[in-house]
Amino acid sequence: MNTLRWIFLSIIIALTSGILIILLQDGIGSMKNIIIYGVMGFFTFFMGYFGTIFAKDLLDIIIEKKDSRNDADIDT
């Protein structure tokens, strides 16, 4: 757990220092790009995550329908 804390701390320090360096070099204009890409990345991740869950559920539904059709063919 202590190692995980250090990893998160190093990530936060790297992000903060990177943002500060960009702000010093380019000014506020680049901050807009950072925020836009951050929001886009956040929504893209969750769209992919929920898309994967939806596809898995859909596949499970299709497989269950195929299994029920095969069972009906065996019974007749």
N, C-alpha and C positions, 0 to 999 in steps of 0.2 A: 504494500500500500504506500509505503514511503517512496518507493521508486516511481510509482505512478504520479505521486504529487510532484516530484521533481521533473518528470516529463511534461506535465501540464504547465508547470511554472516556466520551464524553458521555452515551450511553445508560445506562451503569453508574452514572454520577454522578447522573443524573436519577432512576433507580430507587431508588438508595440514599437520596437526599435525600427523595424522596416517601414511602418507607417510614418514615424517621425522623420526618417531619412527622406522618404518620398515627399512629405510636406515641406521639408526644408529645400529640396531641389526644385519642385514644380509648383508649390503653392497649393491653394484650396481646390483648384480645378481637378487635380488627380484624386482628391478625396471623394469626389462625386463618382468617379469610376470605381473606386474601391467599394463604396457602398452599393452601387448598382450590381457589380459582379458578386458581392457577398449575398445580396438578396436573391439574385438569379441562381446562385449555387445552392442556396438553402431550398428554394422551391424546386429546383431540378432534382436534388437528392430525394425529397419527399415524394415527388411525382414518380420517380423511378422506384422508390420503395413501395408505394401503394400500388403502382402498376404491377410490380412483381407479385404482391399478395393477391391482387385481383386475378392475374393470369393463373396463379396456382389454384385459387378457388374455382375458377372457370374450368380448368383442366380436371379437377376433382369431380365437378358436376358432370362433365362429359364422360369421364371414366365410369362413374356410377350409372349413367344412362346406358352405356354399352354393356355393363355387367347385368343390368336388369333385363335388357333385350336378350342377352345370351341365356339367362335363366328361363325366360319365357319360351325360347325356342327349345330348350331341353325338356320342359314340362309337356309340350304338345306332342 
